[in-house]
């Protein structure tokens, strides 16, 4: 399955929660990811982007069920 289709198969509300709960090592807190790309990974999907607060690079793994 295409990685974008995998991402869009997740309910919209849950995708929003995932984007708003990414750990930033610079801010040392959960932040919102912005300007992110979606990559396929053996364990699910990985979001790579920037911290909305400080611009530091962040990533979030969304495990496949």
N, C-alpha and C positions, 0 to 999 in steps of 0.2 A: 504494500500500500504506500502511496506517495506520502511523504512526511507532512505536507500541508493538509492532506485529507485526514491524516491521523489527528493533527492539531484541531481541525475543525469538527472532528467527530466528538470532541470533548464538549459538554454543554457550555454555552456562552458564559453563564454565571460562574462556573468552576474555572474556566480559562481566565476570567477576570481576577478571581481570588489567587490563582497561581501567579499572575503577573504582579500582583500587589504583595507577594510574600516571597521575595528573593533576598537572600542574605548578602549584604555588602560588607566586605572585610575592612574597608576604610571607615565607613560610618559605624560599623559594629552593631548593625541593627537590620531588621527586615525592612526592605524598601520596595518601591515599584520599579520594574525594569522598563526601559524605553529603548527605542531604536534597535529592537532585537531581531535576530534571525533564528530560524528553526532548523535544527539539524537532526537527522535520524541517528539513533544510537542503538547498540545492541540491547540496552535495557529499557528503551523507550524513546523519548524525545528530549533534546537539550535546547534550551533557550539561551542564546548568547546575546548580551546587550550591554547597556550602560545604566548605572544607578541614576535615578531621577534626581536625587539630592546633590550628589557630588560629581557625577560623570565617570566614576571609576567603573572598570569592566566587571560585570557580574554574569553569573550563569545559574540556570535552574534546570535540574533533571526532573522530568515528568516520567515516572516509571510506567511501563506498560502493564496492563492488568493480566 
